[in-house]
Amino acid sequence: MSETRPAPTVFDLFAGFFIVGLCGFGGVLPWARRMIVDQRQWLSLTEFTDMLGLCQFLPGGNIMNVTIALGSRFRGVTGAAAAFLGLMVAPTAIVIGLGVLYDRYAELPPVRHGFTALSAAAAAFMVSNAWKIAAPLRGRRLAIAIAVCTFLAFAVLRLPLPAALPVLLLGSTALLWRFRS
């Protein structure tokens, strides 16, 4: 966090994540990163990447874990609850409304074609976001090698998460410890 900026209030946490939840419908993580790092400067890019990395190892959705961790960091349990509720209120209401509409009109060809186009756009959006989040790794050869091994384990070899994650975690920690000491 910037040294000159005060910690966000409970309302700031709720309002910030409410906007993220509303604007980032269908892909909240890039919006959260933008709000947390670029706009409000609650965390540096490195702090955000570290927090996201930790939150990816926890059960549950990554962005929900980041929201709770960030809220807790600044305002404890109340901040965690406010940030989480801010993130979830608008999308929950929108999903319920869209679910009702989709249930009624799903068989129409324009709706089916629209969902195909949305799927392609979502995939490209995820790749773009991954590139931005990986920015702190650029120039760190060992970290890049670990990221490539992780990608290969899950995307290419399709190893099961419960089996591969402990091996990758222990292996990467040992490598980083060995080559940094």
Secondary structure as UniProt FT lines:
FT   TURN            3..4
FT   HELIX           10..23
FT   TURN            24..26
FT   HELIX           28..33
FT   HELIX           34..39
FT   HELIX           45..56
FT   HELIX           62..105
FT   TURN            106..107
FT   HELIX           109..133
FT   HELIX           135..137
FT   TURN            138..139
FT   HELIX           141..151
FT   HELIX           152..156
FT   HELIX           161..180
//
